Amino acid sequence: MARQSKKIAKKIQPKKKTEPENKKPEKVGKDYLLIIVLSLTLVFLLVGWENFTAVNRALYLALLVSLSTTYARRHYKFTDVQDLWLERAGYAAMILAIVFFALVVYQQYFA
C-alpha cells in the first residue's frame, strides 16, 4: 500500500529537476532560409532602387527592417527590455510592409 501511494504521489507531483545556474542556452540554428531571404531583399532593393516608386522602396525597407530584427533577436543576446522593443519594431515593420504591399497592388491594378 505504501508503494502504491508513493507511485501516485510521484505521478501527481513529480520531483523538480534542478538546473545549474550557469547552463549555457541552446544554440539557435543557422537560419539559412532567413539569411537567403534577407540577402535577396537587400539585392532587390539595391538593384531596383532606380526603378521603384517611393511606395515600393518603403515596402522593401520595411521588409528589410522586419527580417533584420528577426535575425538579430534569434542570434544576439539582448536584455528583456531590448528584446521586447525589437519584437515590437519587427511587428510594426511587418505590418507596414503589408500595408505598403496592399497600396502597391491597389495602385498598380485598381487605380
Residue pairs with C-beta under 8 A, 6 or more apart in sequence:
28 74
28 75
31 71
31 74
31 75
34 67
34 70
34 71
34 74
35 71
37 67
38 64
38 67
38 68
38 71
41 60
41 63
41 64
41 67
42 64
44 60
45 52
45 57
45 60
45 61
45 64
48 56
48 60
49 57
52 60
53 104
53 107
55 100
55 103
55 104
55 107
56 100
56 104
58 96
58 100
59 97
59 100
59 101
59 104
62 93
62 94
62 96
62 97
62 100
63 93
63 94
63 97
65 89
65 90
65 93
66 90
66 91
66 93
66 94
66 97
69 86
69 87
69 89
69 90
69 93
70 90
72 78
72 86
73 83
73 86
73 87
73 90
78 86
